[in-house]
Amino acid sequence: MNRKKIALVDDSSPFCLLVKQIFEDRYEVDSYSSAEDFISLVSRAASYHLIILDLHLPGMDGLDTLTRLQSTPATHNIPILLLTADSRKDTVIRGMRLGAKDYMIKPIDPMLLDERVSLLLSDMI
């Protein structure tokens, strides 16, 4: 059975390890420490079923990355879950208007992250 693939774009190694531990039994999780690394190869980015994207990244930030992913036909339909420590309403609204399917404020609750990811992946055909 092929497991669904999740791309995690976050520059925090401890956070990436936590996410991998949460999902290791059900999903394949690949982590990228920068947006440039992740989107440098469109065919790689297009191979994921879900993208978990931090907003505050070195170099290209999460909102610019989201815009690029949404404007690329190969990645446009991949659901994106935004993560941010920035709980300002305008930041969250901007991310959702740019095409994110959901968002979570850091620090995350592992059980809530699990539930949100399950819902996003179950909506896929």
N, C-alpha and C positions, 0 to 999 in steps of 0.2 A: 504494500500500500504506500502510495506517495504521500508524504506529509506536506501540508501547506507550508509555504516559506514566508518568513517575516524578515523584513529589513529593519534594523534598528540603527538610526542615525543619531548618535549622541556622543559627546566628547568625554563623558564620565565613565571611566573603566569600571568602578564599583557598581554603577547603575546598570551598565551593560551586563555585568556578571549576574546581578539580581534578576534581570529580565530573562536571561538565558536559563537560569535555574527555575524560574516560574514555569517556563514553557518547554523545557527540555524533553519531557515525555510525550508531548503532542505535536509540536511544531519544530521546524528547522529555523533557527534564528541566526542570522549573520549580522554582525555589528560593524559599523563604519564610524570613525571618529571625526570625519568632516563630510560636509555635503559634496565638496568637490570630488572626494574619493568615490562617493556613492554614485553620483550622476555622470562620472567621467565615461562610463560605458552604458549607453542607453539599453542595449540588449540585456545587460546584467540587471539593471534597475527594473526592466519590464518583466523579469522572471519571478517577481515576488507577488504574493497574494495580498499582502498588507505592508504598509510602511509606517513605522513609528518614528516620528520626527521631532527632535528637540528644536525649539525656536532659537535658543542662544547657542550658536556654534561659532567656532573660529572661522574666519574667512566669510564665506557665503552663509547668511543666516537662514533660519528655517522658513521664514515667509518668502524669501527670494527662491529658495529651493522648491517650496510648494508651488509657487507661480510657474517655475520652469517645468516641474512634473506635470502640472495641469495643462500646460500648453504643448506638451509633447504627445502625439497620438498614441505611442506605445505605452505610455504610463498614465494617461488621462483617467482611465477607469479603475486604477488601483486605489482602494480606500486608504486614506491617510489619517492617522491618529496623531494629533499634535500634543506635545508635552512642553510645559513651560513652568518656570517658577514665577513668571510674570502674570499675576492674576487680574491685571487691569482689564476691565470689560472691553475697551476698544481694541486691545491686542487680540483677545479671543474672538471678537466679532469679525475683525479683519481676516483672521485665519479661516474662519468658517465661510466667509464670503469668497475667499480665494479658492475654496473647494475642499477643505478638510471635512471629513465625515464626523469627526469627534475630537475632543480635546480633554486633557487631564492636567490638573495643576500639581506640580511637584511640591513636596515629596508625595509620591503616589502610595496608595494603599494596594498591596499586591493582589488582594482578592478582587478589588474593584477593577484593576487593570486586566486581570484574567477574564472577568465578566465582559468588559468592554471589547476586548480582543475577540472573544468567542462570538459576541453579537455581530461585530463587523465581518468576521469570516463566515458566519452562518448566512449573512445576507447575500453572499456571492452565489452566482449560478455556476 
